[in-house]
Amino acid sequence: MIGMEYFQLELDPRIHDAMRPVGLGKVLTPERLSGSRQDELKEMRLQFEIEEQGSLTFTDFIGYPVPLLSDALKRLIKVYDPSVPAFQIGLIDTKRQKQELYWLLLPPKVRCLSGDSRYSADGRLQEAVLDQGMLDGSPLIRVEGAPDNWMYVHLGLAESMLRRDFYGIKLNRANMSQRASGLL
């Protein structure tokens, strides 16, 4: 599909007081997020306290250590892709006696890294270049070979997100390659 565009979904770096869940990475490990172990998440009560800090902002997207989406953002994504697995996460602010509902979405990992992608000396992916010939137009994807917290949205979904009042989201245009020469 020539002209296909994707955008990496990130937390807006201008938000310095975004809330941060505590202990999330210890429970939601890469092994548990893999396809073969995702069923374990259905049986777990996933609630995490958030880090105590002075001011606190609840954003519609949390990018680290795993991507979490607000309930409103999850509902929009489910319109575009009803089949994407979603797991409910409760985030608790004990100081302010507040709990917010977030979602862990696990879209498919797509094998679409181009040979033009750049890596650091130790082999970690620094800059992903997506191979257009390997993409099928799915609205929300993770990229095989990229960190698990990197999520990409198709242009149509990105535009829909921007038309709504989501807070704390940054969309970076993905680098795309026209060559059908996937590396991974």
PyMOL commands that set and color helices and strands:
alter all, ss='L'
color gray80, all
select helices_A, chain A and resi 24-27+30-33+35-37+39-43+71-80+132-134+155-162
alter helices_A, ss='H'
color red, helices_A
select strands_A, chain A and resi 6-11+47-49+61-62+68-70+86-93+98-105+109-110+118-119+125-127+129-131+140-143+151-154+169-173+175-177
alter strands_A, ss='S'
color yellow, strands_A
deselect
rebuild
show_as cartoon
